[in-house]
Amino acid sequence: MILFDRYPSLKLPYLKLAQVPTPVERTSAISEWLGRDDVWMKRDDKISPIYGGNKVRRYELVLGDLLARGKKRIVTVGGLASTQVMATSLFGRHLGLPVTAVLFDQPKTRFMQEAMLTSLSAGANLVYGGGFISTAWKAWRAFGPDAYFIPPGAPNPLANLGYVDAMFELAEQVARGEMPRPDVIVLPTGSSGTLAAMAIGAALLGWETEIVGVRITLRIAANVLTISAILNRTWHFLRQRVPELRHFRMHPRWSLFHDAIGPGYGHPTPDSVAALPEVQRLLGASGEVTYSAKALVGLKALASRPDLHGKTILFWNTLSSVRPSLDGVTPSMLSKELQRVYGAALVA
């Protein structure tokens, strides 16, 4: 990690998972839809042949910590369509670690069906949690002294450092002339650890770049107070381990875009459904209405703002375009409870 080279005093367990740097390129495939041809994209969808997206950089530190602690299995929690659960299941299999994932309800979509079968194909033990309280109870019951718990989004300070490092990676690409320095970076945000870490990274670089999170979850979970708390915890975690940062005055620049979420987490909106073909066109892989489609809705709105005309905008893609084969995996292999969920009427 560039982070370790930049701050040699930083000593943390680390497991190499990512193939970096990930490419930066123009979003030419959707330029007509965006209404401009000068928007860039950082392709973290291609970060690993196992599974892409924003969990890979985070898991280099999280799973490194797991192995250093000698844990033998993973317990995690996520929605029925959780990309985190998919990533945890696939990388757990890669490490030979059993994974138990407790899944809470969210609107039923085709991507949800794919997500459940993907996690099942990786050998994860999928448990239907239902509501948040019963999900928390079932996750607690699955836990034990040999288990390592990964919460939804893995927004802890250790994991977040993966995206401080990602900003240093981007800075090297800018220095090499692969793209201009971005004035704005746009990404979907839920648990918001990635957003907070990028804001820290930009501040450490001395950039005036604003990190804009397209909110995809309820305001009670992603707001100025919650994200500031995540950012401050992450900054404290890093500064305590890097003596030369003790007196650094950080001025992170970030904001939230609130107009894409619609009724709530995972709920399709007319705009997000209309954006799904654009995700396919941009990445060459199907999108979903929870993160990727709503992120493009936010990106389009931001790209059309008069104050951002002539500004360099970078879309940081956090969805995986790497999808494992589901040959031989059928819904009948799910538990009875999850079979009923899988067969429910779809909203998108």
LOVEX-819498 format. One record per residue (C-alpha): residue number from 1; x, y, z; residue in one letter. Coordinates in nm, 3 decimals. Layout:
{i = NUM	u = X	v = Y	w = Z	aa = A}
...
% end
This chain:
{i = 1	u = 0.000	v = 0.000	w = 0.000	aa = M}
{i = 2	u = 0.117	v = 0.352	w = -0.080	aa = I}
{i = 3	u = 0.001	v = 0.446	w = 0.269	aa = L}
{i = 4	u = 0.278	v = 0.237	w = 0.425	aa = F}
{i = 5	u = 0.541	v = 0.388	w = 0.195	aa = D}
{i = 6	u = 0.423	v = 0.738	w = 0.274	aa = R}
{i = 7	u = 0.410	v = 0.676	w = 0.649	aa = Y}
{i = 8	u = 0.670	v = 0.410	w = 0.739	aa = P}
{i = 9	u = 0.576	v = 0.435	w = 1.106	aa = S}
{i = 10	u = 0.231	v = 0.294	w = 1.028	aa = L}
{i = 11	u = 0.235	v = -0.075	w = 1.117	aa = K}
{i = 12	u = -0.084	v = -0.272	w = 1.049	aa = L}
{i = 13	u = -0.161	v = -0.629	w = 0.941	aa = P}
{i = 14	u = -0.224	v = -0.635	w = 0.569	aa = Y}
{i = 15	u = -0.338	v = -0.892	w = 0.314	aa = L}
{i = 16	u = -0.277	v = -0.827	w = -0.056	aa = K}
{i = 17	u = -0.604	v = -0.861	w = -0.247	aa = L}
{i = 18	u = -0.625	v = -0.568	w = -0.488	aa = A}
{i = 19	u = -0.474	v = -0.534	w = -0.834	aa = Q}
{i = 20	u = -0.388	v = -0.167	w = -0.837	aa = V}
{i = 21	u = -0.384	v = 0.098	w = -0.967	aa = P}
{i = 22	u = -0.735	v = 0.064	w = -1.105	aa = T}
{i = 23	u = -0.786	v = 0.247	w = -1.435	aa = P}
{i = 24	u = -0.911	v = 0.602	w = -1.475	aa = V}
{i = 25	u = -1.098	v = 0.673	w = -1.797	aa = E}
{i = 26	u = -1.363	v = 0.897	w = -1.944	aa = R}
{i = 27	u = -1.729	v = 0.797	w = -1.912	aa = T}
{i = 28	u = -1.764	v = 0.814	w = -2.291	aa = S}
{i = 29	u = -2.020	v = 0.533	w = -2.305	aa = A}
{i = 30	u = -2.280	v = 0.749	w = -2.128	aa = I}
{i = 31	u = -2.167	v = 1.098	w = -2.231	aa = S}
{i = 32	u = -2.487	v = 1.164	w = -2.427	aa = E}
{i = 33	u = -2.700	v = 1.065	w = -2.126	aa = W}
{i = 34	u = -2.486	v = 1.276	w = -1.890	aa = L}
{i = 35	u = -2.500	v = 1.574	w = -2.121	aa = G}
{i = 36	u = -2.121	v = 1.621	w = -2.123	aa = R}
{i = 37	u = -1.820	v = 1.423	w = -2.244	aa = D}
{i = 38	u = -1.558	v = 1.531	w = -1.992	aa = D}
{i = 39	u = -1.658	v = 1.325	w = -1.686	aa = V}
{i = 40	u = -1.406	v = 1.068	w = -1.562	aa = W}
{i = 41	u = -1.442	v = 0.734	w = -1.383	aa = M}
{i = 42	u = -1.219	v = 0.541	w = -1.141	aa = K}
{i = 43	u = -1.277	v = 0.173	w = -1.212	aa = R}
{i = 44	u = -1.268	v = -0.003	w = -0.880	aa = D}
{i = 45	u = -1.510	v = -0.250	w = -1.038	aa = D}
{i = 46	u = -1.197	v = -0.412	w = -1.186	aa = K}
{i = 47	u = -0.990	v = -0.423	w = -0.868	aa = I}
{i = 48	u = -0.986	v = -0.801	w = -0.825	aa = S}
{i = 49	u = -1.057	v = -1.110	w = -1.039	aa = P}
{i = 50	u = -1.240	v = -1.258	w = -0.738	aa = I}
{i = 51	u = -1.484	v = -0.969	w = -0.692	aa = Y}
{i = 52	u = -1.457	v = -0.597	w = -0.748	aa = G}
{i = 53	u = -1.603	v = -0.289	w = -0.584	aa = G}
{i = 54	u = -1.512	v = -0.085	w = -0.282	aa = N}
{i = 55	u = -1.487	v = -0.367	w = -0.028	aa = K}
{i = 56	u = -1.160	v = -0.501	w = -0.169	aa = V}
{i = 57	u = -0.939	v = -0.213	w = -0.055	aa = R}
{i = 58	u = -1.109	v = -0.222	w = 0.285	aa = R}
{i = 59	u = -1.071	v = -0.598	w = 0.322	aa = Y}
{i = 60	u = -0.695	v = -0.586	w = 0.267	aa = E}
{i = 61	u = -0.681	v = -0.439	w = 0.618	aa = L}
{i = 62	u = -0.989	v = -0.604	w = 0.770	aa = V}
{i = 63	u = -0.897	v = -0.957	w = 0.667	aa = L}
{i = 64	u = -0.533	v = -0.890	w = 0.752	aa = G}
{i = 65	u = -0.650	v = -0.803	w = 1.102	aa = D}
{i = 66	u = -0.867	v = -1.116	w = 1.113	aa = L}
{i = 67	u = -0.573	v = -1.341	w = 1.029	aa = L}
{i = 68	u = -0.346	v = -1.161	w = 1.275	aa = A}
{i = 69	u = -0.601	v = -1.225	w = 1.550	aa = R}
{i = 70	u = -0.621	v = -1.593	w = 1.462	aa = G}
{i = 71	u = -0.995	v = -1.595	w = 1.397	aa = K}
{i = 72	u = -1.136	v = -1.899	w = 1.221	aa = K}
{i = 73	u = -1.464	v = -1.779	w = 1.073	aa = R}
{i = 74	u = -1.655	v = -1.464	w = 0.975	aa = I}
{i = 75	u = -1.998	v = -1.340	w = 1.081	aa = V}
{i = 76	u = -2.145	v = -1.050	w = 0.886	aa = T}
{i = 77	u = -2.475	v = -0.869	w = 0.836	aa = V}
{i = 78	u = -2.622	v = -0.707	w = 0.527	aa = G}
{i = 79	u = -2.933	v = -0.657	w = 0.318	aa = G}
{i = 80	u = -3.071	v = -0.929	w = 0.094	aa = L}
{i = 81	u = -2.891	v = -0.768	w = -0.202	aa = A}
{i = 82	u = -2.575	v = -0.678	w = -0.009	aa = S}
{i = 83	u = -2.259	v = -0.647	w = -0.216	aa = T}
{i = 84	u = -2.066	v = -0.659	w = 0.111	aa = Q}
{i = 85	u = -2.209	v = -1.002	w = 0.188	aa = V}
{i = 86	u = -2.111	v = -1.118	w = -0.160	aa = M}
{i = 87	u = -1.759	v = -0.982	w = -0.120	aa = A}
{i = 88	u = -1.725	v = -1.134	w = 0.228	aa = T}
{i = 89	u = -1.848	v = -1.472	w = 0.106	aa = S}
{i = 90	u = -1.615	v = -1.478	w = -0.195	aa = L}
{i = 91	u = -1.303	v = -1.359	w = -0.014	aa = F}
{i = 92	u = -1.387	v = -1.584	w = 0.281	aa = G}
{i = 93	u = -1.384	v = -1.880	w = 0.043	aa = R}
{i = 94	u = -1.057	v = -1.751	w = -0.104	aa = H}
{i = 95	u = -0.903	v = -1.768	w = 0.246	aa = L}
{i = 96	u = -1.073	v = -2.095	w = 0.341	aa = G}
{i = 97	u = -1.280	v = -1.927	w = 0.613	aa = L}
{i = 98	u = -1.646	v = -2.018	w = 0.678	aa = P}
{i = 99	u = -1.884	v = -1.721	w = 0.647	aa = V}
{i = 100	u = -2.222	v = -1.678	w = 0.815	aa = T}
{i = 101	u = -2.425	v = -1.388	w = 0.677	aa = A}
{i = 102	u = -2.749	v = -1.270	w = 0.838	aa = V}
{i = 103	u = -2.964	v = -1.089	w = 0.583	aa = L}
{i = 104	u = -3.215	v = -0.818	w = 0.664	aa = F}
{i = 105	u = -3.513	v = -0.729	w = 0.446	aa = D}
{i = 106	u = -3.498	v = -0.482	w = 0.160	aa = Q}
{i = 107	u = -3.706	v = -0.438	w = -0.157	aa = P}
{i = 108	u = -3.690	v = -0.745	w = -0.379	aa = K}
{i = 109	u = -3.500	v = -0.702	w = -0.707	aa = T}
{i = 110	u = -3.332	v = -0.916	w = -0.973	aa = R}
{i = 111	u = -2.997	v = -0.805	w = -0.833	aa = F}
{i = 112	u = -3.107	v = -0.934	w = -0.491	aa = M}
{i = 113	u = -3.168	v = -1.276	w = -0.645	aa = Q}
{i = 114	u = -2.824	v = -1.272	w = -0.805	aa = E}
{i = 115	u = -2.663	v = -1.158	w = -0.480	aa = A}
{i = 116	u = -2.816	v = -1.437	w = -0.274	aa = M}
{i = 117	u = -2.710	v = -1.705	w = -0.522	aa = L}
{i = 118	u = -2.360	v = -1.557	w = -0.550	aa = T}
{i = 119	u = -2.307	v = -1.575	w = -0.173	aa = S}
{i = 120	u = -2.455	v = -1.925	w = -0.169	aa = L}
{i = 121	u = -2.222	v = -2.035	w = -0.449	aa = S}
{i = 122	u = -1.926	v = -1.920	w = -0.238	aa = A}
{i = 123	u = -2.034	v = -2.152	w = 0.041	aa = G}
{i = 124	u = -2.172	v = -1.891	w = 0.282	aa = A}
{i = 125	u = -2.425	v = -1.993	w = 0.543	aa = N}
{i = 126	u = -2.710	v = -1.752	w = 0.467	aa = L}
{i = 127	u = -2.952	v = -1.680	w = 0.751	aa = V}
{i = 128	u = -3.272	v = -1.485	w = 0.697	aa = Y}
{i = 129	u = -3.283	v = -1.207	w = 0.956	aa = G}
{i = 130	u = -3.599	v = -1.021	w = 0.856	aa = G}
{i = 131	u = -3.621	v = -0.694	w = 1.049	aa = G}
{i = 132	u = -3.327	v = -0.513	w = 1.206	aa = F}
{i = 133	u = -3.390	v = -0.633	w = 1.562	aa = I}
{i = 134	u = -3.426	v = -1.001	w = 1.469	aa = S}
{i = 135	u = -3.124	v = -0.968	w = 1.237	aa = T}
{i = 136	u = -2.912	v = -0.831	w = 1.523	aa = A}
{i = 137	u = -3.030	v = -1.113	w = 1.751	aa = W}
{i = 138	u = -2.948	v = -1.384	w = 1.497	aa = K}
{i = 139	u = -2.606	v = -1.231	w = 1.427	aa = A}
{i = 140	u = -2.532	v = -1.225	w = 1.801	aa = W}
{i = 141	u = -2.631	v = -1.591	w = 1.828	aa = R}
{i = 142	u = -2.401	v = -1.681	w = 1.537	aa = A}
{i = 143	u = -2.105	v = -1.504	w = 1.697	aa = F}
{i = 144	u = -1.845	v = -1.671	w = 1.919	aa = G}
{i = 145	u = -1.483	v = -1.642	w = 2.038	aa = P}
{i = 146	u = -1.349	v = -1.791	w = 1.713	aa = D}
{i = 147	u = -1.548	v = -1.550	w = 1.494	aa = A}
{i = 148	u = -1.464	v = -1.213	w = 1.343	aa = Y}
{i = 149	u = -1.757	v = -0.976	w = 1.300	aa = F}
{i = 150	u = -1.785	v = -0.747	w = 0.998	aa = I}
{i = 151	u = -2.070	v = -0.495	w = 1.037	aa = P}
{i = 152	u = -2.274	v = -0.362	w = 0.743	aa = P}
{i = 153	u = -2.043	v = -0.161	w = 0.521	aa = G}
{i = 154	u = -1.742	v = -0.230	w = 0.745	aa = A}
{i = 155	u = -1.718	v = 0.144	w = 0.826	aa = P}
{i = 156	u = -1.456	v = 0.110	w = 1.101	aa = N}
{i = 157	u = -1.137	v = 0.323	w = 1.097	aa = P}
{i = 158	u = -0.909	v = 0.031	w = 1.008	aa = L}
{i = 159	u = -1.110	v = -0.054	w = 0.695	aa = A}
{i = 160	u = -1.143	v = 0.312	w = 0.600	aa = N}
{i = 161	u = -0.768	v = 0.351	w = 0.560	aa = L}
{i = 162	u = -0.797	v = 0.151	w = 0.239	aa = G}
{i = 163	u = -0.956	v = 0.456	w = 0.078	aa = Y}
{i = 164	u = -0.709	v = 0.702	w = 0.224	aa = V}
{i = 165	u = -0.458	v = 0.489	w = 0.036	aa = D}
{i = 166	u = -0.680	v = 0.497	w = -0.274	aa = A}
{i = 167	u = -0.658	v = 0.876	w = -0.283	aa = M}
{i = 168	u = -0.278	v = 0.854	w = -0.280	aa = F}
{i = 169	u = -0.309	v = 0.609	w = -0.571	aa = E}
{i = 170	u = -0.523	v = 0.859	w = -0.760	aa = L}
{i = 171	u = -0.271	v = 1.135	w = -0.690	aa = A}
{i = 172	u = 0.002	v = 0.927	w = -0.854	aa = E}
{i = 173	u = -0.221	v = 0.878	w = -1.160	aa = Q}
{i = 174	u = -0.282	v = 1.253	w = -1.178	aa = V}
{i = 175	u = 0.093	v = 1.316	w = -1.147	aa = A}
{i = 176	u = 0.152	v = 1.077	w = -1.438	aa = R}
{i = 177	u = -0.095	v = 1.271	w = -1.651	aa = G}
{i = 178	u = -0.355	v = 0.994	w = -1.671	aa = E}
{i = 179	u = -0.629	v = 1.243	w = -1.581	aa = M}
{i = 180	u = -0.656	v = 1.600	w = -1.448	aa = P}
{i = 181	u = -0.684	v = 1.657	w = -1.076	aa = R}
{i = 182	u = -1.056	v = 1.624	w = -0.997	aa = P}
{i = 183	u = -1.248	v = 1.918	w = -0.857	aa = D}
{i = 184	u = -1.530	v = 1.686	w = -0.749	aa = V}
{i = 185	u = -1.540	v = 1.313	w = -0.678	aa = I}
{i = 186	u = -1.885	v = 1.149	w = -0.679	aa = V}
{i = 187	u = -1.970	v = 0.813	w = -0.523	aa = L}
{i = 188	u = -2.269	v = 0.641	w = -0.362	aa = P}
{i = 189	u = -2.265	v = 0.645	w = 0.017	aa = T}
{i = 190	u = -2.446	v = 0.440	w = 0.278	aa = G}
{i = 191	u = -2.236	v = 0.352	w = 0.582	aa = S}
{i = 192	u = -2.008	v = 0.633	w = 0.456	aa = S}
{i = 193	u = -1.664	v = 0.501	w = 0.552	aa = G}
{i = 194	u = -1.539	v = 0.532	w = 0.195	aa = T}
{i = 195	u = -1.662	v = 0.891	w = 0.171	aa = L}
{i = 196	u = -1.497	v = 0.987	w = 0.499	aa = A}
{i = 197	u = -1.168	v = 0.822	w = 0.405	aa = A}
{i = 198	u = -1.154	v = 0.993	w = 0.065	aa = M}
{i = 199	u = -1.210	v = 1.329	w = 0.233	aa = A}
{i = 200	u = -0.918	v = 1.258	w = 0.467	aa = I}
{i = 201	u = -0.699	v = 1.148	w = 0.177	aa = G}
{i = 202	u = -0.776	v = 1.460	w = -0.027	aa = A}
{i = 203	u = -0.698	v = 1.680	w = 0.276	aa = A}
{i = 204	u = -0.364	v = 1.504	w = 0.331	aa = L}
{i = 205	u = -0.279	v = 1.564	w = -0.035	aa = L}
{i = 206	u = -0.358	v = 1.933	w = 0.002	aa = G}
{i = 207	u = -0.628	v = 1.909	w = -0.264	aa = W}
{i = 208	u = -0.936	v = 2.133	w = -0.268	aa = E}
{i = 209	u = -1.134	v = 1.843	w = -0.415	aa = T}
{i = 210	u = -1.487	v = 1.803	w = -0.277	aa = E}
{i = 211	u = -1.603	v = 1.447	w = -0.213	aa = I}
{i = 212	u = -1.977	v = 1.420	w = -0.282	aa = V}
{i = 213	u = -2.166	v = 1.119	w = -0.150	aa = G}
{i = 214	u = -2.492	v = 1.032	w = -0.323	aa = V}
{i = 215	u = -2.697	v = 0.923	w = -0.024	aa = R}
{i = 216	u = -2.862	v = 0.583	w = -0.073	aa = I}
{i = 217	u = -2.978	v = 0.518	w = 0.283	aa = T}
{i = 218	u = -3.200	v = 0.693	w = 0.536	aa = L}
{i = 219	u = -3.089	v = 1.036	w = 0.652	aa = R}
{i = 220	u = -3.072	v = 0.910	w = 1.012	aa = I}
{i = 221	u = -2.788	v = 0.679	w = 0.904	aa = A}
{i = 222	u = -2.602	v = 0.915	w = 0.670	aa = A}
{i = 223	u = -2.591	v = 1.279	w = 0.776	aa = N}
{i = 224	u = -2.348	v = 1.547	w = 0.884	aa = V}
{i = 225	u = -2.323	v = 1.413	w = 1.239	aa = L}
{i = 226	u = -2.280	v = 1.044	w = 1.156	aa = T}
{i = 227	u = -2.027	v = 1.104	w = 0.878	aa = I}
{i = 228	u = -1.833	v = 1.359	w = 1.084	aa = S}
{i = 229	u = -1.810	v = 1.099	w = 1.361	aa = A}
{i = 230	u = -1.678	v = 0.834	w = 1.120	aa = I}
{i = 231	u = -1.432	v = 1.082	w = 0.972	aa = L}
{i = 232	u = -1.307	v = 1.193	w = 1.314	aa = N}
{i = 233	u = -1.265	v = 0.836	w = 1.439	aa = R}
{i = 234	u = -1.072	v = 0.742	w = 1.126	aa = T}
{i = 235	u = -0.851	v = 1.051	w = 1.149	aa = W}
{i = 236	u = -0.782	v = 0.985	w = 1.519	aa = H}
{i = 237	u = -0.697	v = 0.620	w = 1.441	aa = F}
{i = 238	u = -0.447	v = 0.722	w = 1.171	aa = L}
{i = 239	u = -0.296	v = 1.017	w = 1.357	aa = R}
{i = 240	u = -0.234	v = 0.811	w = 1.671	aa = Q}
{i = 241	u = -0.028	v = 0.566	w = 1.466	aa = R}
{i = 242	u = 0.162	v = 0.820	w = 1.255	aa = V}
{i = 243	u = 0.357	v = 1.063	w = 1.476	aa = P}
{i = 244	u = 0.426	v = 1.308	w = 1.193	aa = E}
{i = 245	u = 0.051	v = 1.368	w = 1.159	aa = L}
{i = 246	u = -0.002	v = 1.470	w = 1.522	aa = R}
{i = 247	u = 0.008	v = 1.841	w = 1.438	aa = H}
{i = 248	u = -0.143	v = 1.826	w = 1.089	aa = F}
{i = 249	u = -0.449	v = 2.049	w = 1.060	aa = R}
{i = 250	u = -0.700	v = 1.872	w = 0.842	aa = M}
{i = 251	u = -0.976	v = 2.051	w = 0.654	aa = H}
{i = 252	u = -1.177	v = 1.785	w = 0.471	aa = P}
{i = 253	u = -1.420	v = 1.892	w = 0.201	aa = R}
{i = 254	u = -1.726	v = 1.673	w = 0.155	aa = W}
{i = 255	u = -2.101	v = 1.695	w = 0.110	aa = S}
{i = 256	u = -2.408	v = 1.480	w = 0.049	aa = L}
{i = 257	u = -2.646	v = 1.469	w = -0.247	aa = F}
{i = 258	u = -2.989	v = 1.382	w = -0.109	aa = H}
{i = 259	u = -3.219	v = 1.381	w = -0.412	aa = D}
{i = 260	u = -3.160	v = 1.029	w = -0.550	aa = A}
{i = 261	u = -3.273	v = 0.805	w = -0.263	aa = I}
{i = 262	u = -3.649	v = 0.816	w = -0.312	aa = G}
{i = 263	u = -3.859	v = 0.624	w = -0.053	aa = P}
{i = 264	u = -3.558	v = 0.464	w = 0.115	aa = G}
{i = 265	u = -3.276	v = 0.210	w = 0.108	aa = Y}
{i = 266	u = -3.306	v = -0.025	w = -0.187	aa = G}
{i = 267	u = -3.631	v = 0.125	w = -0.314	aa = H}
{i = 268	u = -3.634	v = 0.188	w = -0.689	aa = P}
{i = 269	u = -3.723	v = 0.531	w = -0.820	aa = T}
{i = 270	u = -3.824	v = 0.617	w = -1.178	aa = P}
{i = 271	u = -3.489	v = 0.787	w = -1.226	aa = D}
{i = 272	u = -3.287	v = 0.494	w = -1.088	aa = S}
{i = 273	u = -3.477	v = 0.242	w = -1.303	aa = V}
{i = 274	u = -3.410	v = 0.463	w = -1.606	aa = A}
{i = 275	u = -3.039	v = 0.472	w = -1.510	aa = A}
{i = 276	u = -2.999	v = 0.093	w = -1.497	aa = L}
{i = 277	u = -2.927	v = 0.061	w = -1.873	aa = P}
{i = 278	u = -2.665	v = 0.335	w = -1.834	aa = E}
{i = 279	u = -2.488	v = 0.131	w = -1.566	aa = V}
{i = 280	u = -2.481	v = -0.163	w = -1.807	aa = Q}
{i = 281	u = -2.353	v = 0.062	w = -2.086	aa = R}
{i = 282	u = -2.086	v = 0.216	w = -1.864	aa = L}
{i = 283	u = -1.951	v = -0.099	w = -1.697	aa = L}
{i = 284	u = -2.052	v = -0.383	w = -1.924	aa = G}
{i = 285	u = -2.229	v = -0.540	w = -1.626	aa = A}
{i = 286	u = -2.579	v = -0.510	w = -1.483	aa = S}
{i = 287	u = -2.642	v = -0.254	w = -1.212	aa = G}
{i = 288	u = -2.881	v = -0.236	w = -0.920	aa = E}
{i = 289	u = -3.110	v = 0.029	w = -0.778	aa = V}
{i = 290	u = -2.957	v = 0.047	w = -0.430	aa = T}
{i = 291	u = -2.616	v = 0.197	w = -0.511	aa = Y}
{i = 292	u = -2.501	v = 0.211	w = -0.873	aa = S}
{i = 293	u = -2.814	v = 0.341	w = -1.046	aa = A}
{i = 294	u = -2.881	v = 0.605	w = -0.782	aa = K}
{i = 295	u = -2.515	v = 0.707	w = -0.794	aa = A}
{i = 296	u = -2.552	v = 0.773	w = -1.168	aa = L}
{i = 297	u = -2.870	v = 0.972	w = -1.102	aa = V}
{i = 298	u = -2.670	v = 1.190	w = -0.863	aa = G}
{i = 299	u = -2.377	v = 1.213	w = -1.105	aa = L}
{i = 300	u = -2.604	v = 1.331	w = -1.386	aa = K}
{i = 301	u = -2.762	v = 1.596	w = -1.164	aa = A}
{i = 302	u = -2.424	v = 1.722	w = -1.045	aa = L}
{i = 303	u = -2.277	v = 1.723	w = -1.396	aa = A}
{i = 304	u = -2.558	v = 1.956	w = -1.508	aa = S}
{i = 305	u = -2.505	v = 2.213	w = -1.232	aa = R}
{i = 306	u = -2.392	v = 2.548	w = -1.376	aa = P}
{i = 307	u = -2.129	v = 2.597	w = -1.104	aa = D}
{i = 308	u = -1.963	v = 2.269	w = -1.208	aa = L}
{i = 309	u = -1.942	v = 2.346	w = -1.580	aa = H}
{i = 310	u = -1.576	v = 2.332	w = -1.677	aa = G}
{i = 311	u = -1.488	v = 2.150	w = -1.354	aa = K}
{i = 312	u = -1.326	v = 1.807	w = -1.357	aa = T}
{i = 313	u = -1.568	v = 1.549	w = -1.218	aa = I}
{i = 314	u = -1.460	v = 1.195	w = -1.129	aa = L}
{i = 315	u = -1.715	v = 0.921	w = -1.070	aa = F}
{i = 316	u = -1.567	v = 0.658	w = -0.836	aa = W}
{i = 317	u = -1.737	v = 0.332	w = -0.927	aa = N}
{i = 318	u = -1.791	v = 0.107	w = -0.625	aa = T}
{i = 319	u = -1.990	v = -0.174	w = -0.792	aa = L}
{i = 320	u = -1.819	v = -0.492	w = -0.910	aa = S}
{i = 321	u = -1.826	v = -0.570	w = -1.280	aa = S}
{i = 322	u = -1.663	v = -0.906	w = -1.194	aa = V}
{i = 323	u = -1.940	v = -1.160	w = -1.143	aa = R}
{i = 324	u = -1.868	v = -1.526	w = -1.057	aa = P}
{i = 325	u = -2.044	v = -1.801	w = -1.248	aa = S}
{i = 326	u = -2.368	v = -1.926	w = -1.096	aa = L}
{i = 327	u = -2.376	v = -2.250	w = -1.296	aa = D}
{i = 328	u = -2.526	v = -2.528	w = -1.087	aa = G}
{i = 329	u = -2.658	v = -2.294	w = -0.817	aa = V}
{i = 330	u = -3.035	v = -2.290	w = -0.778	aa = T}
{i = 331	u = -3.283	v = -2.125	w = -0.539	aa = P}
{i = 332	u = -3.376	v = -2.470	w = -0.408	aa = S}
{i = 333	u = -3.038	v = -2.472	w = -0.232	aa = M}
{i = 334	u = -3.145	v = -2.179	w = -0.013	aa = L}
{i = 335	u = -3.316	v = -2.222	w = 0.322	aa = S}
{i = 336	u = -3.697	v = -2.241	w = 0.315	aa = K}
{i = 337	u = -3.724	v = -1.886	w = 0.449	aa = E}
{i = 338	u = -3.491	v = -1.748	w = 0.184	aa = L}
{i = 339	u = -3.661	v = -1.949	w = -0.090	aa = Q}
{i = 340	u = -3.983	v = -1.763	w = -0.004	aa = R}
{i = 341	u = -3.800	v = -1.430	w = -0.020	aa = V}
{i = 342	u = -3.633	v = -1.526	w = -0.347	aa = Y}
{i = 343	u = -3.968	v = -1.608	w = -0.501	aa = G}
{i = 344	u = -4.138	v = -1.285	w = -0.391	aa = A}
{i = 345	u = -4.266	v = -1.034	w = -0.646	aa = A}
{i = 346	u = -3.986	v = -0.809	w = -0.774	aa = L}
{i = 347	u = -3.996	v = -0.430	w = -0.771	aa = V}
{i = 348	u = -3.710	v = -0.385	w = -1.020	aa = A}
% end
